[in-house]
Amino acid sequence: MRIKEHPLLEFKKGNKVNFQFDGQTLQGFEGEPIAAALHAAGVRVLSRSKIHQRPRGFWCAIGNCASCNMRVNGVPNVRTCTEPLREGMVVETQQGKGELNV
Amino acid sequence: MYRAEVLVIGSGPAGLMAALQAADRGAKVALVERDAHLGGQLLKQTHMFFGSKEHYAAERGFKIAENLDAAVKDHPGIEVFEDTTALGYYEDGVVPLERGKKILPAAYDALIMATGAQENTLLFPNCDLPGIYGAGAVQTLMNVHGVVPGNRVAMVGAGNIGVIVSYQLLQAGVAVPAIIEAMPDIGAYHVHASKVRRMGVPIYTSHTVVSAFGSEQLEKIVFAEIDEKMNPLPGSEQELDVDVLCLAVGLAPLTEILFQAGCQMAYVPELGGHVPLRSDTFETSVPGIFVAGDAGAIEEASAAMVEGKIAGMAAAAGLGYGKEQYEKDLANAREELAKLRNGPAGAITRRGLEKLPHPGEVSG
């Protein structure tokens, strides 16, 4: 959910863009972190743990902890809490440590 | 090879002040920030600072960041690298800077580590469920990106961060049904705590989270009263339906690169964990490497700014810049820092600093 009115802050957002999340089309704002756009769209499970496949969400928001790592445009381990959203991005829930298709 | 006289890693309150101070004295400074914006945690701080006017009292963090951002970018002596990660510290002292998938190796005469801190977590069953977030992360999501973390948030920690973030959640229209604090007393400034209480948020002291529940994401927590040994009292458990649990249970210094550089470290819980030994001018045991802000000891942003100032002036003085004013400026800055730590809120830091040896006092 997005904050519509705030007593102190104004949120300057980029253009509205479409992106893919596990096959669905979602909308977000260009330049905001991918994880923020997903969160605003109600998506909170971002990856699965390596051994027990437990759901993983956002944790530190500063690109430090790896909890939000996802596959973006085919590249695994993208820190979605800091990676800016772009039009047409293909974002996927990451399973385990991710595989790089070379 | 890129060359700077003073390389500053991290552009939070400490790094910004260090860069400005060193450059004002004539050093050629490079300021490196892995985020797309300068300011570090100041960017998400919407509350007014306490203290005296010279420490930005009554100013809000994000406004301070805006002003310092403009000051460093306008400064002819500072080159700013945003979206750039200092990847490590090589044996020859070179710091590789990663920007846009390219590596720029950087050399320098003095290095200031202002890498900040990471949030602590708590262990309880299902503490890894999505919906359980650090308080800093909630502030970033909400105050920088304008997205609320959920509908109902339980807060753990009634220190300044827990209470201030609870207030910010209320400002953003989110319900906060409980603040849960393990200590018998509220750690936050009373003005903040009474504000959230007046807004109807109960603060449960001597309580802790026992367990979290939810299949794919957080749906419910159970919390309970605890005794002096932190054991839950049977029969005191309460259930609370929440979709977010926000943890404000302290910070730990981000010290990987200090360890890598071979700085002598000590474990001092009062300062947040493993911290580098440092001199009165914030020089570590490795000559020419300085530390400032939370990377050296967890404190408030106002203290981090003064530490940055001291490290910046000392690094510049070591290179021969600003020598004539140095002793006087240093004495003034040290006095400022002592004043900031002087209240009851600074007692833990003071105790920690007494335990921390100076470089050279221990071997190894």
Interface residues (C-beta under 8 A of the other chain):
Chain A: M1 R2 I3 H6 P7 L8 L9 F11 K13 E32 P33 A36 H39 A40 R44 V45 L46 S49 R54 P55 R56 G57 F58 W59 C60 A61 I62 G63 N64 C65 C81 T82 P84
Chain B: R34 D35 A36 T46 R60 F62 Q118 E119 T121 D128 L129 P130 G131 I132 Y133 G134 G136 A137 T140 L141 M142 N143 H145 G146 V147 V148 P149 N151 Q171 A172 G173 E216 Q217 L254
